[in-house]
Amino acid sequence: MIKESLKSKLIKFISEGQAKELLFVTLNQIDAEEEPDDYGFFGHSLSNFQLNKLDKHFEKSKKTKSVGQYLLTLTTDRGIYSFNDETFGDALINKAYWSKLVNDKVSNHDKDKLIRISIFLKLNLLETTKLLQKAGFTLSEENSKDNLIIFCLEEGIYDLKEVEEILAEWNQRTLFSNVRTINSIN
C-alpha cells in the first residue's frame, strides 16, 4: 500500500501537469548538450541551410553513444564493473541479456526493461530519457504510466517493488507485466 503522503504528492504531480514541464526542460537540456558548434563552408553547391543541417547531423552522430556504450558509461560511473545474474537481480535482467545489451546486439529493445535498469541504477530523469531515446523510446506526458515513472524518478523512488505498487495502484501495466513470475521480485 502506498503511503498517503506519497499518494497526495502524486495526485498533485499529475493534476498540475508537472511531468510535461519536466520533460520539456529535460529534452531541451539534451538538445543543448548535443548542439554542435556552427561551422561555415564555402565553395560548394549546397545552401547554407543544407550545410548547417548536414553538419549538425554529422557532429551529433559523432558525439552520440549507442545504448550499450551509454549503459557502460553509466554503470562505470556508479562503480559497477562486473556483471552477473545477481548484479541486476531485482530488475530481473540476466547476464546474457545484459551482455547483448551492452554489446549492442539487441535488435528490439524493451522499454520496460530499460526503465527497470534505469530504476535499478538510480538514473535521474535526464539519464533515463537519454537511455530511452538511444533505444528509440521516449517518456510522454500523455501516457499515464510514463507520468508515474517520471514522478518516481523525480522523487528518487528507486525501489522496484514500490514503483510496481504505484503502477498497480493507478491501474497501469507494471514493469514486470511481461515477466513470467512477478512473485520472484517480492
Residue pairs with C-beta under 8 A, 6 or more apart in sequence:
1 165
2 10
2 162
2 165
2 166
2 169
6 155
6 166
7 169
9 151
9 155
10 148
10 151
10 166
10 170
12 18
13 19
13 147
13 151
13 154
14 147
14 151
17 141
18 151
18 154
19 139
19 141
19 146
19 147
19 150
19 151
20 141
22 125
22 150
22 154
23 129
23 139
23 140
23 141
23 150
26 125
26 126
26 129
27 129
29 126
30 126
30 129
30 130
30 133
34 60
34 63
34 64
35 56
36 55
36 56
36 59
36 60
36 63
37 59
38 52
38 55
39 55
40 48
41 48
41 51
41 55
44 51
46 54
64 134
65 73
65 134
66 104
66 134
67 101
67 104
67 106
67 109
67 131
67 134
67 135
68 101
68 102
68 103
68 104
69 104
70 130
70 131
70 134
71 101
71 102
71 117
71 131
72 102
74 121
74 123
74 127
74 131
75 81
75 83
75 121
78 121
78 122
80 87
80 121
83 95
83 98
83 99
83 102
84 95
85 94
85 95
87 95
87 98
88 94
88 98
88 117
88 120
90 120
90 160
90 185
91 113
91 116
91 117
91 119
91 120
91 160
92 116
92 176
92 179
92 184
92 185
93 101
93 113
93 116
93 117
93 120
97 106
97 113
99 105
100 106
109 135
109 136
109 137
110 178
111 132
111 135
111 137
112 175
112 176
112 177
112 178
114 131
114 132
114 135
114 137
115 128
115 132
115 149
115 175
116 160
116 175
116 176
117 131
118 127
118 128
118 131
118 132
118 153
119 152
119 153
119 158
119 160
119 163
119 175
120 158
120 160
122 156
122 158
123 131
123 153
124 153
125 139
125 150
125 153
125 154
128 139
128 149
128 153
129 138
129 139
132 138
132 139
139 146
139 149
139 150
140 146
141 147
141 150
144 170
144 172
145 167
145 172
145 173
148 166
148 167
148 170
148 172
149 163
151 157
151 166
152 158
152 162
152 163
152 166
157 163
157 166
160 175
160 185
161 185
161 186
163 175
164 174
164 175
164 176
164 182
164 185
167 173
167 174
167 175
168 174
174 182
176 182
176 185
